[in-house]
Amino acid sequence: MDVMLDQDEVELLSGLLRNALADLREEIYHTETAAYKTDLKMDEALLKGLLIKFSAAVPVHQG
């Protein structure tokens, strides 16, 4: 799937992903249930992957 975003959209989504990652790390730290912690760590890996993709993306400028 291809999604075309402008620079402002990339910056906004990157910021939201970074905030979500920070919140998730805090939740992982406070989680006591091993199975849930494992699930959260899988989500953390997905978020990190998305951030890498966004940092490598070249935004399309419109207009």
Phi, psi and omega in degrees: 000137176249136177231128180258125182232149173272175185302317180298319179293319178297315180296318179297311181295322177298317178297318178296320178295318178297318178295317179297321179295317178297316178296319181295319178298322177295318179295320177300316181301322185270352182281133180259336182281120185300316182296318179293320179298321177298316178298318180295323179292328175293319176297321178300317179297320178296316178298318178299319178297319178296318178298321178297316179297317180293322180290335179270348184287141173258113184292150177267125179268130180257150169081000000 
